[in-house]
C-alpha cells in the first residue's frame, strides 16, 4: 500500500467537517493507497488532478510519483426548488 499525503489546507478543511463526514472521508482516502486501482475517481476536465466522491463531498487530489496528494475537500451544494 502506498502512502497518502495531505496539504495543510486539506487537513484544516477535514477538521472543520462533522465527525461522521470526517470518518467517511478518512476511510475513502485510505483507499487511495491502492492507486491507480480505485473506483469512483475521475480526472478533472479543466485542470490537472482527480476527484474522489464521498457522499456530499469531493476530495480533490493529484498524484506525484505514484503518491496521492490530497489538495482540498469541497462540499457539493445541490440545487432544489428553493435555490432561486
N, C-alpha and C positions, 0 to 999 in steps of 0.2 A: 504494500500500500504506500502511495506517495504521501508526502507531507502537503499541508494546505496552509497558505499564508494569508493573513488578513491585513488590510491597511488600517491605520488608526481611525480613519473616518468610518469604515465599516464596523469596527468594534464599538465605537461610540453609538452608531445607529442601532446596532443589535441590543445594546444595553438599555436603550430607551423603549424597546418594544415590550408588550405584555409577556409575562413568563411563558404562557402556552406557545406564543409565536416564537419566542427565543428557542425553546426546546425543539420545535418543528424545524426551524431553520438550521440549528446546530446539527440535527440528525441528517438533514438533506445535504448539508455541506460536507459532512464526513464521507458521503458517497462520492464526492469529487475526487477522493483519493484513488478511485478506480479509473481516472481519466485515461483514455477517451471513451471507455465503455460505460456510459451512463445515459439513462433515458431522461426525457423532459428537458434537455439542453438544446438551445437553438443559438445559432450565430446571429449576432446583431447586424442589421442591414445597413444602417447609416454610419456605423463606427466599428472599430475593431473590438473584439471581445465576444462574450457569450452571456446568456442569461439562463437561470435555473428557476423554474416556477415552484413556489412553495406557498400554497393557499392564496391569500390576498397579497403576498409579497413576491418580489422578483429579486433574486440575488445576481448582481452583475459581477462578472469576473473575467480575467484574462488568463492565459496560460503562457508561462515563460520557462523554457527548457523542461517542459513536462510537469511543472509545478503550478497548480491553480493558485491565483492571487485574487481573493475576494476584494472588490473595489468598493462596492456600496450595496445597500439594500433599499429598494423602493417599494412603497405601498401602492397597489393598483386601486384607483378610485373608479368604481363602475358608475356609469350613468343609469339613472332610473327616471321615473315620471316626475320626480321632484327636483331634477337637476336644473331646469330652467324656470 
